[in-house]
Structures are given as structure tokens and as C-alpha cells.
Amino acid sequence: MSAESSTNSKWICAFCTYENWPASLKCTICRNEPGSFESQASSSSSGGASQTDSDRWPCQNCTFLNCNKSRFCTQCRSAKPDSSSSTPSSEDPVVSLQFQAVGKWTCINCTYANWSKSKFCIMCKVAKNEEIPSSSSCRSSLFSADSLWLKACKAVLYGKTAPVDQYMRQHGDLDRKLTKQDSRCLQSMLLNSETKCRTSAEAIRPGLTLLDLALCSQHMNVFHLLLCKNQEKNQAGSHYRDEFADISWLATAHRPLRTKRTPCLASPIHAREIRRKLLSILHQHKSDFSCTYLNDFHTFALPSELHFLPSNVRALLLHDLSDQQVQQELEEEAKAINWWAVQGHKESSRLYAVWNRSSGDCLLDSVLQACWGVFDRDNHLRQALAESMRSCESYFYPRWRDYEIRQTSLSLPDYEPMDFQFERDWQALCHTASQPRESLEQFHVFVLAHLLRRPIIIYGVKLINNFRAEPIGIAHFQGIYLPLLWQKSFCSKTPIFLGYTKGHFSALVPQEPPAFLADEQQATGHVRGASPSRPSTSNEPTEITASNIPPPSAESQSSYVYLPLFDLCGQLLPIHFATQQEARNPRQLLHEWFDIVSTKLELPLCRMKLTPITGQVKLMTQEWLKQYRYILFYLIKV
């Protein structure tokens, strides 16, 4: 509103610039009469000129223009700033108030504004800086911190310790992990560097710490330095030599320092070649049952070299490889695996839950891990699964429908689903199979058994619990899945083993027996026995007669692993998606699809022959073991 128009309706207070109604005798805000301020200002000024906006000071809180004589803001009562702070500055006043007036400090790691009483950053747990960076230098200090971090990572890859020391002196965090941007920067540094590095650019991935990079690059001097720095940080004492000698300390007390390291993650180049080979051996059968299948059989097992590693190095390796939570739940809580194993006796029959990606692809990852030791990163197996369900719908759908009717009649005898319900559920199954990262169901395991042309055995929990550990449902995944739609001569009798816990699948892999146990296994010919009530977990052997096992050679006998097809209570594992006629005699069906050995109580054991790993799988495994051999070499050296 202009000055001329305002005089007709409202009058402007010369002291606070508030527009008052003509009937107001005094200003509503400052209670000054009209014209009183102009008379005071004209009498006090030497030139007799009225006060302009340049003679006022702006409030930093409400931006109100106050008179220079006012010591406090008329609107919000904020104190008048000093003359030094009223001068023009390049800093943003809002940012300046945020850090200076409020009293917060900026984290150089994540730029989060923390309260002055906080000793560590609330977001990333980085220690408080000695001085709060101003808004103009915040961006430069952040770049400096990231630069020190990347220089330390690069120094670890090349075995240099000076940049690592500099990073630690600047309050660097040992628990900091590589981000996607950090990984791209390091990969670019390695590709553009003239100095050759032991670690390939593809081995650098998000989530690695400095300790992981030291192990990948096999620079044990940097590895030792990082351990000592971490002990100084946690005030673990000066006896670092004893702590380092017990490497299992890393796997228990300092888990944040380490990430999971499976063979396919330790050697991404060989893993990529294996996935490329898997794509080349996927074929579609030339018959009415045109299901996609893998034209090769392979079973992944932990190498026999693990038997000869010291217990502390072996504990570190198993911690990096296995999913400890799944292993504990299947062994101790559900009693689903390894109840047949006795410490120090037939360790090759013990199963280990291998860590994989915790997503909807965990079933496909675990299947390929049990066979080849890699993830289904390219979704080749998922694509083959979806195509097989569509192309062989006339074979899969009737078997799935009959199985669902039988399962429904067991729980709800008086209920009979309609045809449109079956059609709707079947379309949902096919759609789920084609969508990446979508969780798969029980029938998908049955179809995967046909893709692999081999049985799939799942050991898992029987009850599904909520967050209070209260049972809320029954888990039906545990059991045996046979490729019943193939000819038996077209399939392998060597199964793969998976574990199921709370909606997550994990590969269960055995360990190759050591070569020096071959003569003992051939001479004794013993497997685990059973008590009259249930299969025994004691060391009482059950003799296997020559009628049950053909006499193998020492070399072949050393590659056999015996695993039960029954649970701890002696009940046979259910055979899923078998017809009523096939399920009438489950023992005969097991003898047709497995290499069966019977115990004293006629309980079936699956005799599983482990073939030696070759090709890219062997190279990938040896690359993975090389890091732990360097640890062992350093232990012997020191």
C-alpha cells in the first residue's frame, strides 16, 4: 500500500511502521502518538532530516526494522546485535543462527547438527570435533574428512601405513564402511593408477571396512596396525600380541569390524565366470514337458583344508562365511540340523548355514550356493523358473491343485475351494516367480528341483513365532522335494540341502572329509546309531553290513557324507507334492530317488557323494582361502 493511499484509510507509525486505523489515537504496537517520533528525530538530528531505513537495524529473528536507539527488538524482544555482527557478511544468517545462537556442532562425517552436550554424533557415532566449523568452511571440512578416508582406503590397498596413521590421528572411525560413492572413487583410482595393486577393482564393494580391505589386499602389516589401533580405541590394554594370536577375538568381541565374506564375494571375477557358465548350461527339454534344466550336476562343499587350520583361524573363517543366527536357530532352538553330529567324530556330516542376501532372492541364492557357491545376481535362475512354470503349466498346475486340496482337507474337512480361487492363486504364483526380489513359496522349491534335476531337502523350523517368541503358525517348508515329473534316469541321486528360518532360506553345505580319514572310514564302515526312542546323538556306532553298502575304494569312500532323512524324533521327512499313489509307500520312493543306507532301526540315511571341485569353482574357493592363509602365515611369523 502506498503512502498516499494509506493516509486516506490508515496512518503509519513512524516508530514501528505499523499501519493503524484513523480512529486510533495511539499506535497499537508501540503506543506512540502520531507525529511524536518525527519531532524527536528532527530535533536530535543535525541536518533536520527524517530517519530512513538505513538508520534502522534488522532483527535477526523476525527481520523487523528497529530504530538504532532501541536495544531490543520491538516485536520479539531479541537483543540488538553488536556493531561487528551487524556488518555485511558472506555467511548465511539462518545457518549462522543455527550453529552459533543455538549452540550446535556439525559432524564432519555426516554434517548432522548435534547439540553441544553430545560427545558423539547421533547419526554416525563419530566423536565430537574440537571446534565447530562455520557454515562457510563446513563443506570444505567435509571434503577434507572424505579425502582422508579415501586416502586411507587407497593406502591399505597398496600396503602403506602413513595415510592410515594420519586418518586415525584425525579421529578417524575404524568402523566406517565404504559407500557406493566411495567404492566408485576407489575403483577409479585403481584403474587410473600406474602402480599395480593386488586387489582387483571388482573386489571393492560397499560395506567393506579398512580391516576388510587389508585382508582383501593381503597386506598383513596394515592388518596388524588396524588391530592395534582398534585396541587402543577400546582400551584393551597393551598385550595386543596375545589378543592377535587369538584371532577368534575378531569374530566375537569386534564383529562391527568385519563383514560377511563368502567365496563369491571374495572372488567376484571367478563368480561372474561361474554365472556365465550357468547361463550356457541352461537348456529347454525337447518334449511335451518342456521344462528348463541345468545340464550339469555340481555340489558345493567347504574345502578339506579347513581341517588343518588352527581353531582360531577356522573360527574366524566360519564367522565370515556362515550365518550365525540361522546356524544357532537350526541347531539349538529347532534341533533341525547337526543333532546327528558328535564333536570330533565324522565332522564331514556337519552342515553349515552359508550367509546370503536377505531379500526375496534368498531361495534362489541358497540353491546356487549349495550347487556352485554363487548368488543369482543376474536372475537367470529366476527367469528359468518363471518360464518353466508358464510353459509346463499343464503338468505343474494339476499336481499343485491336488496337493492343495489334500492339505486343505486335513485342516478344514468341510471346506472345498472353488476353481476360480485355484486359478487366482496359480496366477499369483507365476507372477511372483517372474518378479525380482519377490519372496518365493513352497511350490517354487518343487519346480526348482526339476530345474536342477535333483532332490532338494529342507531342514527348517516347524513353528513360526512372532517377536514375542510366541507360535503363530506352522511352517510347512521342511521336507523332501523330488523331481517327480522327470525320468529317474535323467536325474541325480545327490541332493542339495537348504535351511528355512522365519521366511529366510540358507544353503546348508557339508565339509569335504580329510584325506587321512579314508582308511578309517573304509575299515569301520560305521554311521550314527539310534536309541530305541529316537536317533541317538551319542558316539555309539551302528554297523552297516555289506548288503547295505557296496565295498568302495578308499578314495571314493572318503568323499561320502551321510545325512538323515528323518527328524530328531525318528519321523520321516514329508515328501511334498507327491500324489496319493506315490505317497503310499514313502520308503520305496526314497530308495528310488536316493542312495539309501539304513540304520539299525531301519531309518534311512542319504549317502551323498561329494565330487571334487574343479574349474572356476576351485579357483574361486582358493582365492577365498588365500586371505586366511596369509593370516596363518603372519601368526607363524610373529
C-alpha positions as CSV (number, residue, x, y, z in Angstrom):
1,M,0.0,0.0,0.0
2,S,1.5,3.4,-1.0
3,A,1.9,6.4,1.4
4,E,-0.8,8.5,-0.4
5,S,-3.5,5.8,-0.2
6,S,-2.6,4.8,3.3
7,T,-3.3,8.4,4.6
8,N,-6.9,8.1,3.4
9,S,-7.5,4.9,5.4
10,K,-4.7,4.2,7.9
11,W,-1.8,6.1,9.3
12,I,1.7,4.6,9.6
13,C,3.5,4.8,12.9
14,A,6.9,6.4,12.4
15,F,8.4,4.4,15.2
16,C,7.4,0.8,14.4
17,T,5.9,1.2,10.8
18,Y,2.7,-0.4,11.9
19,E,-0.5,0.7,10.0
20,N,-3.1,1.9,12.4
21,W,-6.8,2.8,11.8
22,P,-7.6,6.5,11.7
23,A,-9.7,6.3,14.8
24,S,-6.6,5.1,16.8
25,L,-5.2,7.9,18.9
26,K,-2.0,5.9,19.6
27,C,-0.1,3.1,17.8
28,T,-1.5,-0.3,18.6
29,I,2.0,-1.8,18.8
30,C,4.3,0.8,20.4
31,R,1.7,3.1,21.9
32,N,3.3,6.2,20.4
33,E,1.1,9.1,19.2
34,P,1.1,10.1,15.6
35,G,4.0,12.5,14.7
36,S,5.8,12.2,18.1
37,F,8.7,10.2,16.7
38,E,9.3,12.5,13.7
39,S,9.5,15.6,16.0
40,Q,12.0,13.8,18.3
41,A,14.1,12.6,15.3
42,S,14.1,16.1,13.7
43,S,15.2,17.8,16.9
44,S,18.1,15.4,17.5
45,S,19.5,15.2,14.0
46,S,21.9,17.9,12.8
47,G,20.5,18.2,9.3
48,G,16.9,18.1,10.4
49,A,16.2,15.2,8.0
50,S,13.9,12.4,9.0
51,Q,15.2,8.9,9.8
52,T,15.4,6.5,6.9
53,D,15.5,2.7,6.7
54,S,19.3,2.8,6.6
55,D,19.3,4.2,10.1
56,R,17.5,1.1,11.4
57,W,18.8,-2.3,12.4
58,P,17.1,-5.5,11.3
59,C,16.2,-8.1,13.9
60,Q,17.9,-11.5,13.0
61,N,14.9,-13.4,14.4
62,C,11.9,-11.7,12.9
63,T,13.6,-9.3,10.4
64,F,11.8,-6.3,11.8
65,L,13.4,-2.9,11.2
66,N,14.1,-1.3,14.6
67,C,15.3,2.2,15.5
68,N,19.0,2.5,16.3
69,K,18.2,3.7,19.7
70,S,16.2,0.5,20.5
71,R,18.3,-2.0,22.4
72,F,15.7,-4.7,21.9
73,C,13.5,-5.7,19.0
74,T,10.1,-4.2,19.3
75,Q,8.4,-7.3,18.0
76,C,10.2,-10.3,19.5
77,R,12.3,-8.6,22.2
78,S,15.6,-10.0,20.9
79,A,18.7,-8.2,21.8
80,K,20.3,-5.8,19.4
81,P,23.5,-7.4,17.8
82,D,26.9,-5.8,18.2
83,S,28.2,-3.4,15.6
84,S,30.7,-6.1,14.4
85,S,27.9,-8.6,13.7
86,S,25.7,-6.0,12.0
87,T,28.2,-5.5,9.2
88,P,27.5,-7.3,6.0
89,S,28.9,-10.8,5.9
90,S,29.1,-13.5,3.3
91,E,27.7,-16.1,5.7
92,D,24.1,-17.1,5.6
93,P,22.3,-15.6,8.7
94,V,20.0,-18.5,9.0
95,V,22.9,-21.1,9.1
96,S,24.9,-18.8,11.4
97,L,22.0,-18.7,13.9
98,Q,21.6,-22.5,13.6
99,F,25.1,-23.2,14.8
100,Q,26.1,-20.1,16.9
101,A,22.9,-19.0,18.6
102,V,21.6,-22.5,19.2
103,G,25.0,-23.8,20.2
104,K,25.3,-27.0,18.0
105,W,28.3,-28.6,16.4
106,T,28.4,-30.1,12.9
107,C,29.6,-33.7,12.4
108,I,32.3,-33.7,9.7
109,N,31.3,-37.2,8.7
110,C,27.5,-36.8,8.0
111,T,27.1,-33.0,8.5
112,Y,24.4,-33.6,11.1
113,A,23.9,-30.7,13.7
114,N,24.3,-32.2,17.1
115,W,23.7,-30.5,20.5
116,S,26.7,-29.1,22.3
117,K,26.4,-31.7,25.1
118,S,26.6,-34.6,22.7
119,K,30.1,-36.2,22.7
120,F,29.3,-38.3,19.7
121,C,27.3,-37.7,16.6
122,I,23.7,-39.1,16.9
123,M,23.6,-40.3,13.3
124,C,27.0,-41.9,12.7
125,K,28.6,-42.1,16.2
126,V,31.7,-40.1,15.2
127,A,33.4,-38.3,18.0
128,K,32.8,-34.6,18.6
129,N,35.3,-32.2,16.9
130,E,37.4,-29.8,18.9
131,E,35.9,-26.7,17.2
132,I,32.6,-26.2,15.4
133,P,33.2,-25.5,11.7
134,S,31.4,-22.4,10.4
135,S,28.9,-22.6,7.6
136,S,31.4,-21.3,5.1
137,S,34.0,-23.9,6.0
138,C,31.6,-26.8,6.6
139,R,31.7,-28.0,3.0
140,S,35.5,-27.8,2.9
141,S,36.0,-29.7,6.1
142,L,33.6,-32.4,5.0
143,F,35.6,-32.8,1.8
144,S,38.8,-33.0,3.8
145,A,37.4,-35.8,6.0
146,D,36.2,-37.8,3.0
147,S,39.6,-37.2,1.3
148,L,41.5,-38.6,4.4
149,W,39.1,-41.6,4.4
150,L,39.7,-42.4,0.7
151,K,43.4,-41.9,1.0
152,A,43.5,-44.3,3.9
153,C,41.5,-46.9,1.9
154,K,43.8,-46.5,-1.0
155,A,46.9,-46.8,1.3
156,V,45.5,-50.0,2.7
157,L,45.2,-51.5,-0.8
158,Y,48.8,-50.6,-1.6
159,G,50.2,-51.6,1.9
160,K,51.1,-48.1,3.1
161,T,50.7,-47.2,6.7
162,A,51.4,-43.5,6.8
163,P,48.0,-42.3,5.4
164,V,46.3,-44.8,7.8
165,D,48.1,-43.2,10.8
166,Q,47.1,-39.7,9.6
167,Y,43.5,-40.8,9.3
168,M,43.5,-42.2,12.8
169,R,45.1,-39.1,14.2
170,Q,42.2,-37.0,12.8
171,H,39.8,-39.1,14.9
172,G,39.0,-41.5,12.0
173,D,36.5,-44.2,12.6
174,L,37.6,-47.8,12.2
175,D,34.0,-48.9,11.8
176,R,33.3,-46.7,8.8
177,K,32.2,-48.6,5.8
178,L,32.6,-47.9,2.1
179,T,29.5,-46.3,0.4
180,K,28.6,-46.7,-3.2
181,Q,30.3,-43.4,-4.0
182,D,33.4,-44.4,-2.1
183,S,33.6,-47.7,-4.0
184,R,33.3,-45.9,-7.3
185,C,36.1,-43.5,-6.3
186,L,38.4,-46.3,-5.2
187,Q,37.7,-48.3,-8.4
188,S,38.5,-45.3,-10.5
189,M,41.8,-44.7,-8.5
190,L,42.9,-48.3,-9.1
191,L,42.0,-48.3,-12.8
192,N,43.9,-45.0,-13.4
193,S,46.8,-45.8,-11.2
194,E,50.1,-46.8,-12.8
195,T,51.1,-48.9,-9.7
196,K,49.8,-52.4,-9.8
197,C,47.6,-53.4,-6.9
198,R,47.0,-56.9,-5.6
199,T,43.2,-56.3,-5.3
200,S,41.1,-56.1,-8.4
201,A,38.7,-53.2,-8.8
202,E,35.7,-55.5,-8.9
203,A,36.5,-56.8,-5.4
204,I,35.8,-53.4,-3.9
205,R,32.2,-53.1,-2.9
206,P,30.1,-51.1,-0.5
207,G,30.1,-52.2,3.1
208,L,33.8,-53.0,3.4
209,T,35.9,-51.6,6.3
210,L,39.6,-50.9,6.4
211,L,40.2,-54.3,8.0
212,D,38.3,-56.0,5.2
213,L,40.4,-54.1,2.6
214,A,43.6,-55.2,4.4
215,L,42.5,-58.8,4.2
216,C,41.5,-58.5,0.5
217,S,44.8,-56.9,-0.4
218,Q,46.7,-59.4,1.9
219,H,48.9,-56.7,3.5
220,M,49.3,-58.1,7.0
221,N,51.3,-55.1,8.2
222,V,48.3,-52.9,7.7
223,F,46.1,-55.6,9.2
224,H,48.2,-55.7,12.3
225,L,48.3,-51.9,12.6
226,L,44.5,-51.7,12.4
227,L,44.1,-54.3,15.1
228,C,46.4,-52.3,17.4
229,K,44.6,-49.0,16.7
230,N,41.3,-50.6,17.5
231,Q,42.7,-52.0,20.8
232,E,43.9,-48.5,21.7
233,K,40.5,-47.1,20.9
234,N,38.7,-49.7,23.1
235,Q,41.4,-49.5,25.8
236,A,42.0,-53.2,25.5
237,G,45.5,-53.0,27.1
238,S,49.0,-53.3,25.7
239,H,49.0,-57.1,25.3
240,Y,48.0,-56.9,21.7
241,R,50.3,-59.8,20.8
242,D,48.2,-62.2,22.8
243,E,44.9,-60.7,21.5
244,F,46.1,-61.0,17.9
245,A,47.3,-64.6,18.5
246,D,43.7,-65.4,19.3
247,I,42.1,-64.4,16.1
248,S,38.7,-65.7,17.2
249,W,38.6,-62.4,19.2
250,L,37.8,-60.7,15.9
251,A,34.8,-63.0,15.3
252,T,33.2,-62.4,18.7
253,A,34.2,-59.2,20.5
254,H,34.7,-56.9,17.4
255,R,32.0,-58.0,15.0
256,P,31.4,-54.5,13.6
257,L,34.9,-54.5,12.2
258,R,34.1,-57.4,9.8
259,T,31.6,-58.0,7.1
260,K,30.5,-61.3,5.7
261,R,32.9,-62.8,3.2
262,T,31.6,-65.7,1.1
263,P,33.8,-67.2,-1.7
264,C,31.7,-65.4,-4.4
265,L,32.2,-62.0,-2.7
266,A,35.9,-62.6,-2.1
267,S,36.5,-63.5,-5.8
268,P,33.9,-61.6,-7.9
269,I,35.7,-62.3,-11.2
270,H,35.5,-66.1,-10.9
271,A,32.0,-65.8,-9.6
272,R,31.0,-63.9,-12.7
273,E,32.5,-66.6,-14.9
274,I,30.6,-69.2,-13.0
275,R,27.3,-67.4,-13.5
276,R,28.2,-67.0,-17.2
277,K,28.7,-70.8,-17.4
278,L,25.4,-71.4,-15.7
279,L,23.6,-69.4,-18.4
280,S,25.3,-71.6,-21.0
281,I,24.2,-74.9,-19.5
282,L,20.6,-73.9,-19.1
283,H,18.6,-75.9,-21.7
284,Q,14.9,-76.5,-22.5
285,H,13.8,-80.1,-22.9
286,K,12.6,-81.1,-26.4
287,S,9.4,-82.8,-25.4
288,D,5.9,-82.2,-24.2
289,F,7.3,-81.4,-20.7
290,S,9.4,-78.5,-22.0
291,C,10.9,-77.6,-18.6
292,T,14.2,-75.7,-18.4
293,Y,17.0,-77.7,-16.8
294,L,20.7,-77.4,-15.9
295,N,22.9,-79.7,-18.0
296,D,25.4,-80.3,-15.2
297,F,25.5,-81.5,-11.6
298,H,27.7,-79.9,-9.0
299,T,27.6,-79.9,-5.2
300,F,29.5,-77.2,-3.3
301,A,31.3,-78.2,-0.1
302,L,33.7,-76.5,2.2
303,P,37.3,-77.5,1.2
304,S,39.1,-80.1,3.3
305,E,41.9,-77.6,4.1
306,L,39.7,-76.3,6.9
307,H,40.5,-79.4,8.9
308,F,44.2,-78.3,9.0
309,L,43.7,-74.7,10.0
310,P,44.2,-73.7,13.7
311,S,41.0,-73.4,15.6
312,N,41.2,-69.6,15.9
313,V,41.7,-69.1,12.2
314,R,39.0,-71.6,11.4
315,A,36.6,-69.8,13.8
316,L,37.3,-66.5,12.0
317,L,36.7,-68.2,8.6
318,L,33.4,-69.7,9.7
319,H,32.2,-66.4,11.2
320,D,32.9,-64.7,7.9
321,L,31.1,-67.5,5.9
322,S,28.2,-68.7,7.9
323,D,25.0,-67.0,9.1
324,Q,25.4,-67.4,12.8
325,Q,21.8,-66.5,13.7
326,V,20.5,-69.1,11.3
327,Q,23.0,-71.7,12.5
328,Q,22.1,-71.2,16.1
329,E,18.3,-71.3,15.4
330,L,18.5,-74.5,13.4
331,E,20.9,-76.2,15.8
332,E,19.9,-75.2,19.2
333,E,16.3,-73.9,19.0
334,A,14.7,-76.0,16.3
335,K,17.1,-79.0,16.6
336,A,16.8,-79.5,12.9
337,I,20.4,-80.0,11.9
338,N,23.6,-81.4,13.3
339,W,21.8,-83.3,16.1
340,W,23.4,-86.3,14.5
341,A,27.0,-84.9,14.6
342,V,29.3,-85.7,17.5
343,Q,32.2,-83.4,18.3
344,G,35.4,-84.9,16.8
345,H,33.7,-87.7,15.0
346,K,32.6,-87.6,11.3
347,E,32.8,-83.8,11.1
348,S,32.1,-84.0,7.4
349,S,28.4,-84.8,8.2
350,R,28.0,-81.4,9.9
351,L,26.1,-78.8,7.9
352,Y,27.0,-75.1,7.8
353,A,24.5,-72.4,7.0
354,V,26.0,-70.1,4.4
355,W,25.2,-66.4,4.5
356,N,23.3,-64.9,1.6
357,R,21.4,-61.8,0.6
358,S,18.5,-61.2,2.9
359,S,15.9,-60.5,0.3
360,G,13.2,-62.2,-1.7
361,D,16.0,-63.8,-3.7
362,C,17.3,-65.8,-0.8
363,L,15.8,-69.1,-2.1
364,L,17.5,-68.8,-5.5
365,D,20.7,-67.6,-3.8
366,S,20.8,-70.6,-1.5
367,V,20.1,-73.1,-4.3
368,L,23.0,-71.8,-6.4
369,Q,25.2,-71.6,-3.3
370,A,24.5,-75.2,-2.5
371,C,25.5,-76.2,-6.1
372,W,28.1,-73.7,-7.2
373,G,28.8,-71.3,-4.3
374,V,27.5,-68.1,-6.1
375,F,24.5,-65.8,-5.9
376,D,21.8,-65.4,-8.5
377,R,22.7,-61.8,-9.1
378,D,21.7,-61.8,-12.8
379,N,18.3,-63.5,-12.1
380,H,19.0,-66.3,-14.6
381,L,17.6,-68.9,-12.3
382,R,14.5,-66.9,-11.5
383,Q,13.8,-66.3,-15.2
384,A,14.2,-70.0,-15.9
385,L,11.8,-70.7,-13.0
386,A,9.1,-68.4,-14.4
387,E,9.4,-69.7,-17.9
388,S,9.2,-73.3,-16.8
389,M,6.0,-72.6,-14.8
390,R,4.4,-71.0,-17.8
391,S,5.5,-73.5,-20.4
392,C,4.7,-76.6,-18.3
393,E,1.6,-75.3,-16.7
394,S,-0.4,-78.3,-17.9
395,Y,2.0,-80.6,-15.8
396,F,2.6,-78.4,-12.8
397,Y,-0.9,-77.0,-12.2
398,P,-2.7,-80.3,-11.7
399,R,-0.2,-81.6,-9.2
400,W,-0.2,-78.3,-7.3
401,R,-4.0,-78.3,-7.3
402,D,-4.3,-81.8,-6.0
403,Y,-1.8,-81.2,-3.3
404,E,-3.6,-78.0,-2.1
405,I,-6.9,-79.9,-2.0
406,R,-5.4,-82.6,0.2
407,Q,-3.7,-80.1,2.5
408,T,-7.0,-78.1,2.8
409,S,-9.0,-81.2,3.6
410,L,-6.6,-82.0,6.5
411,S,-7.2,-78.7,8.2
412,L,-10.7,-77.9,7.0
413,P,-12.6,-81.1,6.1
414,D,-15.8,-79.4,5.3
415,Y,-14.3,-76.7,3.0
416,E,-13.8,-77.1,-0.7
417,P,-12.1,-74.2,-2.6
418,M,-13.6,-73.0,-5.9
419,D,-12.0,-73.3,-9.2
420,F,-11.6,-69.5,-9.6
421,Q,-9.7,-69.5,-6.3
422,F,-7.2,-72.0,-7.6
423,E,-6.8,-70.0,-10.9
424,R,-6.2,-66.8,-8.9
425,D,-3.6,-68.4,-6.6
426,W,-1.8,-70.1,-9.5
427,Q,-1.6,-66.8,-11.4
428,A,-0.2,-65.2,-8.3
429,L,2.5,-68.0,-8.0
430,C,3.5,-67.5,-11.6
431,H,3.6,-63.7,-11.2
432,T,5.7,-63.9,-8.1
433,A,8.2,-66.2,-9.8
434,S,8.9,-63.6,-12.5
435,Q,9.3,-60.6,-10.2
436,P,12.9,-60.0,-8.9
437,R,13.2,-59.7,-5.1
438,E,9.8,-61.3,-4.6
439,S,9.6,-64.0,-1.9
440,L,9.0,-67.5,-3.3
441,E,6.8,-70.2,-1.9
442,Q,6.7,-73.9,-1.3
443,F,5.8,-74.9,-4.8
444,H,8.6,-72.9,-6.3
445,V,11.0,-75.3,-4.5
446,F,9.3,-78.2,-6.2
447,V,9.8,-76.5,-9.6
448,L,13.5,-75.7,-8.8
449,A,14.1,-79.5,-8.1
450,H,13.1,-80.1,-11.7
451,L,15.4,-77.3,-13.0
452,L,18.3,-78.9,-11.1
453,R,17.2,-82.5,-11.9
454,R,18.0,-83.5,-8.3
455,P,16.2,-83.7,-5.0
456,I,16.1,-80.7,-2.6
457,I,15.9,-81.4,1.2
458,I,14.9,-78.6,3.5
459,Y,15.7,-78.7,7.2
460,G,13.8,-76.0,9.0
461,V,11.7,-74.7,11.9
462,K,8.3,-76.3,12.4
463,L,6.6,-73.3,14.0
464,I,6.6,-69.6,13.0
465,N,6.9,-67.3,16.0
466,N,6.2,-63.6,16.4
467,F,8.5,-61.0,18.0
468,R,7.5,-62.3,21.5
469,A,8.6,-65.8,20.5
470,E,5.0,-67.0,20.6
471,P,3.9,-69.5,17.9
472,I,1.5,-68.1,15.4
473,G,1.6,-70.7,12.7
474,I,3.0,-73.8,11.2
475,A,5.9,-73.8,8.8
476,H,5.4,-76.4,6.1
477,F,8.7,-76.0,4.2
478,Q,10.7,-78.8,6.0
479,G,10.7,-81.9,3.9
480,I,11.8,-83.5,0.6
481,Y,11.2,-82.1,-2.8
482,L,11.7,-84.7,-5.7
483,P,11.7,-84.0,-9.4
484,L,8.8,-86.5,-9.9
485,L,7.9,-85.3,-13.4
486,W,11.3,-86.3,-14.8
487,Q,12.5,-89.8,-15.5
488,K,14.7,-91.2,-12.7
489,S,17.5,-92.0,-15.1
490,F,17.6,-88.3,-16.2
491,C,18.2,-87.1,-12.6
492,S,20.9,-87.2,-10.0
493,K,20.5,-89.0,-6.6
494,T,22.8,-86.5,-4.9
495,P,20.5,-83.9,-3.2
496,I,21.2,-80.4,-2.0
497,F,20.3,-79.2,1.5
498,L,18.6,-75.9,2.4
499,G,17.7,-74.4,5.8
500,Y,14.5,-72.4,6.5
501,T,14.0,-70.0,9.4
502,K,11.4,-67.3,9.7
503,G,10.8,-66.6,6.0
504,H,14.5,-67.0,5.0
505,F,16.4,-69.7,3.2
506,S,20.0,-70.6,3.6
507,A,22.3,-73.1,1.9
508,L,23.4,-75.9,4.1
509,V,26.8,-77.2,2.9
510,P,28.9,-80.0,4.2
511,Q,32.7,-80.1,4.5
512,E,34.9,-82.3,2.5
513,P,36.4,-85.1,4.6
514,P,40.2,-85.0,5.1
515,A,42.2,-87.5,3.1
516,F,43.8,-89.2,6.2
517,L,40.3,-90.4,7.3
518,A,39.8,-92.5,4.2
519,D,41.3,-95.7,5.6
520,E,39.4,-95.3,8.9
521,Q,36.1,-94.9,7.1
522,Q,36.7,-97.9,4.9
523,A,37.7,-100.1,7.8
524,T,34.9,-99.2,10.2
525,G,32.0,-98.7,7.9
526,H,30.1,-97.1,10.7
527,V,27.4,-94.5,10.7
528,R,25.5,-92.8,13.5
529,G,23.3,-95.1,15.6
530,A,19.9,-94.7,17.2
531,S,18.4,-95.4,20.5
532,P,15.0,-97.2,20.8
533,S,13.2,-93.8,21.4
534,R,14.9,-91.6,18.7
535,P,18.1,-91.4,16.6
536,S,21.0,-91.3,19.1
537,T,23.4,-88.4,19.2
538,S,25.9,-90.5,21.2
539,N,29.1,-92.0,19.8
540,E,27.5,-95.5,19.7
541,P,28.1,-96.7,16.2
542,T,25.6,-98.7,14.1
543,E,27.2,-101.3,11.9
544,I,26.4,-101.2,8.2
545,T,26.6,-104.6,6.6
546,A,28.0,-105.4,3.2
547,S,24.5,-105.9,1.9
548,N,23.7,-102.3,2.5
549,I,26.8,-100.6,1.2
550,P,28.9,-101.9,-1.7
551,P,32.6,-102.0,-0.9
552,P,34.1,-98.8,-2.2
553,S,37.7,-97.8,-2.6
554,A,39.4,-95.6,0.0
555,E,39.4,-92.7,-2.4
556,S,35.7,-92.9,-3.1
557,Q,34.7,-93.7,0.4
558,S,36.4,-90.6,1.7
559,S,34.0,-88.5,-0.4
560,Y,30.8,-89.9,1.1
561,V,28.6,-87.9,3.6
562,Y,25.7,-89.5,5.5
563,L,22.7,-87.3,6.3
564,P,19.4,-88.4,7.8
565,L,16.1,-88.3,6.0
566,F,14.2,-88.2,9.4
567,D,14.0,-85.7,12.2
568,L,15.2,-85.9,15.8
569,C,12.1,-87.9,16.8
570,G,12.6,-90.5,14.2
571,Q,9.8,-89.3,11.9
572,L,10.4,-89.5,8.2
573,L,10.6,-86.1,6.5
574,P,7.4,-85.4,4.4
575,I,7.6,-85.8,0.7
576,H,5.9,-82.7,-0.7
577,F,3.8,-82.6,-3.9
578,A,3.7,-86.4,-4.3
579,T,0.4,-87.9,-5.5
580,Q,-1.6,-90.2,-3.2
581,Q,-0.4,-93.3,-5.0
582,E,3.3,-92.2,-4.8
583,A,2.9,-91.3,-1.1
584,R,1.5,-94.7,-0.1
585,N,5.0,-96.2,0.2
586,P,7.4,-93.3,1.1
587,R,10.3,-95.6,1.9
588,Q,10.2,-97.2,-1.5
589,L,10.0,-93.7,-3.1
590,L,13.1,-92.7,-1.1
591,H,15.0,-95.8,-2.3
592,E,14.2,-94.9,-5.9
593,W,15.4,-91.3,-5.7
594,F,18.3,-91.5,-3.2
595,D,21.3,-93.7,-2.4
596,I,19.9,-95.0,0.9
597,V,21.8,-96.6,3.8
598,S,19.7,-97.9,6.7
599,T,20.5,-97.7,10.4
600,K,19.9,-100.5,13.0
601,L,16.3,-99.3,13.4
602,E,15.8,-99.2,9.6
603,L,15.8,-95.4,9.5
604,P,17.0,-94.1,6.1
605,L,20.3,-92.2,5.7
606,C,21.1,-90.4,2.4
607,R,24.6,-91.3,1.3
608,M,25.8,-88.3,-0.5
609,K,28.9,-88.4,-2.7
610,L,31.0,-85.3,-2.9
611,T,32.8,-84.8,-6.2
612,P,36.0,-82.7,-6.1
613,I,35.6,-79.1,-7.1
614,T,37.1,-78.1,-10.4
615,G,37.4,-75.2,-12.8
616,Q,36.2,-71.8,-11.8
617,V,34.7,-73.0,-8.5
618,K,38.1,-74.3,-7.4
619,L,39.8,-71.0,-8.4
620,M,37.1,-69.0,-6.5
621,T,37.5,-71.1,-3.4
622,Q,41.3,-71.0,-3.4
623,E,41.1,-67.2,-3.8
624,W,38.8,-67.0,-0.8
625,L,41.1,-69.3,1.3
626,K,44.2,-67.3,0.3
627,Q,43.3,-64.5,2.7
628,Y,43.1,-66.8,5.7
629,R,46.4,-68.5,4.7
630,Y,48.1,-65.1,4.9
631,I,46.7,-64.7,8.4
632,L,48.1,-68.1,9.4
633,F,51.4,-67.2,7.8
634,Y,51.6,-64.0,9.8
635,L,50.7,-65.8,13.0
636,I,53.6,-68.3,12.5
637,K,55.9,-65.4,11.6
638,V,55.2,-63.4,14.7
